[in-house]
Amino acid sequence: MQFTVIGVNWDSNYTVSLYWLNSGNLQSQIPAGHGGSFSQTWTKSVSGDGTYDVIAAAPNGDTFTTQFTVPCDNATAVPTGTATNTPSPADLIVVGPPQLLSTRPIVAYQPVTFQVAISNTGDIDITNQFFVDLYFDPTTVITSGTEYIPVNESYGYVAVSALAGKESRVLTITSPIGFQNSPTDHIVYGMVDSIRQVNEMVETNNISTPFGINYVTPAATPTPTATPDV
């Protein structure tokens, strides 16, 4: 703490000695000829709140003790700042692998339905529409600064109009053309924000973990429908 020691009406013929806490702890002396008054600013480290003595004494027997109080009686309280949290940006993820809803037997080239759970793990609401897609046996995953599967490999999708911060949703997605005969063992992925419409905190976590299926019944390859000439 810092405070000022002021003395008045002292006999100028005598030196005034100033002590801190007790008369054995001399701090300074004001030589004789001081004019009867003096002023000194002290800085002291104290162990806690309480009262602390400053003692003034002169050889003629004049003594005076004053007390300084910590905290000062007229001290202005310093307001304590309130911490504020900065909301984290939106971040879309797929929670776990897609879950098969269609019942067996699963037949090639027939519609097949999955559930895909998504979550916005950020604090910021997503207010624009985005898409969630299913991918069967994708051949390409692009990982240049972001991670996504080209949308032309999608086997089905659903649109989501919005998703609030910290909100999750379970979506049902049907692939109208189902699995092909080959390969025998199939891998299914879900991907959120498949055409990258949402500005996210992380862009490399939009693809789910894979779901494997090895019990698709083969079927005849569909014949393309002819498009009539005009």
Secondary structure, DSSP 4 states (H G I P E B T S, - for coil): -EEEEEE-S--TTS-EEEEESSTT-EEEEE-S-STT-EEEEEE---SSSEEEEEEEE-TTS-EEEEEEEES-TTPPPPPPPPP-PPPPPP-EEE-SS-EE-SPSPEETTS-EEEEEEEEE-SSSPB-S-EEEEEEES-S--B-SSS-B--GGGEEEEEEE--B-TT-EEEEEEEESS---S-SSSEEEEEEESTT--S--S-SS--BPPPEEE--EEP-PPPPPPPPPP-
